[in-house]
Amino acid sequence: MTWPANATLSDTDGKVTGTFGSQFGRGPGLRNRRGKALKLTLVAQTPQGDLTVTMTGDLDGDSIVNGKAEVSGLGQMEWSAKRIKQ
């Protein structure tokens, strides 16, 4: 099953900031990067209440691969991302 989501992320000196949104909700979070490893922790605001999401993945050029997301109450799922060039 696929759930599309959008993120606007910016990397400054290894600190990633931005927002994330999907059908489950939208929210900012704490983000960090070590080398090519990325970890995003956010609390999405949904109609059913706040939902904590911890996402990990590896930076590979303009993509994030090997992504795992731990969603409170829903378990773990895989994810990936690709930069949209404007």
Steps between C-alpha positions, in 0.01 A plus 500: 500500500628848416424818694631813328654769718680828448794639692686827472845446652810716522847383608731752668824362645345157560183632666189430296193719552163524330146367493338168411142429397290203392142377518571428868580862581767766487771609737854617566747287690852442627735390230866416482751351265826316556689438181244343269264384777187709556258484793176699513275504804175688476157525652233513230180678594209286380123518551536198735771671709877533492695217335875455568703389198872411500650463153850381412669466163824540304580797276595390147546801272155655449322205665442350841517119494470214752236701684318362803221686680378409847148638545351494849205265511548382139838323504786523250493566126750563224540834326715673241528852365628680192576870466264686270704750299329828429 
